[in-house]
């Protein structure tokens, strides 16, 4: 059987991930993501109303026109997890394929919300839930399997397409967490089995984000301990404490909520995306927040909550807000500019349970936000965080578990691929032979 990989997006920079695998007559698409920085750099761009081709030209969504060169039928569109760089283009591209969108329950719910917000296209694809550990037939000869992985968002999986020629394992995005705060540990046992059974692994596509960092990525339990340490150290402070993190990082939000209670403060989630992700996770029973936990997204209800906090005393609350990257319209940035009823005083604490995504726009915005907060007297606690991506030792472990015949580095620029290429070559892979460094819009023929 012919097996071919189309590297459509995310092979020149992080963002707009999309890869298609053709096995015989069947095609499966993994991820359809958005490169948000290409959108945010323009003022007032509303993607909801934009046409796909314009977004492709901006470099915001994958250029899927290469799909017409693949001779087969798309049988499934499979987003691996709910981050925007993996699902953000579904509302713009999925309607062009007569195939269901297959994902885990939390991811499906986020896809559903995105489709609802779409104003240009009617996306009618079936939404099909599949849990980690489950499988689904793809045509007569292939099978799709979800393997549980751990990442900075809940309900993440690595999909595996089992073909008669061997398995194609799509490895974006994960870290090897054996003590996650929510959900099951990464299923390394299953990866090792897949490496040994049948024809083994024909191809492994891997996220190279942290390949240049030595050692292994710490568990979410480590970030949780770090956070507890910071919060206990300031528990006697009788002024304002404000925290921010990735809204989609439900495990981190859960830790913040719990520790707020431990230090005698009432947690409250503020900002549109805080309300969206935490509300969704709670509705789907991924997390059990206290019944009276307030979540407010709309400007008016947020401002009303801030007024209540100021009236009842800042020392009784922990606002958990959006704005960890200094996004201009996010809550923390507005607080820094003095645009909310919440008043910061000399010595108030601001906790960034996140790291700056290393990209000039983020770095500039975050710098500005911290400066504005500092000018009002706020004290900054930053980097209370662990990454969601594998480091060097995790990459070695994956390659040793899967023993893939071919490896394709992904989710980075060429520069980002370099450290991964080095470590794969240490294990005997060779660029141009079985280690395929590629760009967006290419085809890699694995078997004939
Ligand atoms: Zn991700």
Boltz pocket constraint, residues with backbone or C-beta under 6 A from the ligand:
constraints:
  - pocket:
      binder: B
      contacts: [[A, 81], [A, 83], [A, 151], [A, 173], [A, 388]]
      max_distance: 6.0
